[in-house]
Amino acid sequence: MLRGELLTALALFGHDLTTNEASKRFNVFLHDRNTPLLPPDIRKVRNQDVVFGLAVSGGGCEIAWKWLKDNWDHIFKTWGTGHLITRFICSIVSPFSSDKKVKAVEEFFTTRKKPSFSRTLKQSIERVHINANWVRSIQKEEDLAWAVEEVPNQGRIGAAPAPDSHPAGFVDPLEESVLHRRNQS
């Protein structure tokens, strides 16, 4: 798994250490855009791009969604016919992963649908359905809770070399732990 995907999955599943660290770094960034807590290549952010960063984590998704709803009139007046409005909708709506959220999104946009973003909205809602199905299937995995707890404990997030760069005979400790655990069952 890639580092970003793993951190996103941990955030989506509400892993407290991950979401707390992400929130801490984001809040520091809001007050000091030159903070060393973030790599230099992501410190230069346009004001409208901040919302895209919020949409990554579970709590951030809710903040971005609230921001979109609270500021919809201004957002639509400013970016209503351009590409940016579709990016806002896609980036804020697509990360959700529950049928309950689909209903909330559909309810909000019932009186706000416009041809300029109707296709993007439909695709974003379809993505939420796909995400909800994925979450339900992953929650059925027997080793999920254990793996979520084990990965941060190994201190390996982002530290492991690419699989093709492992020396011959290398056994990934996490894979080995999962296999060992399954063999004990």
Helices and strands as residue ranges (DSSP letters): H 3-12, H 16-31, G 40-42, G 47-49, H 50-54, H 58-70, H 72-79, H 83-93, H 99-109, H 118-139, H 144-153, G 163-165, H 173-184
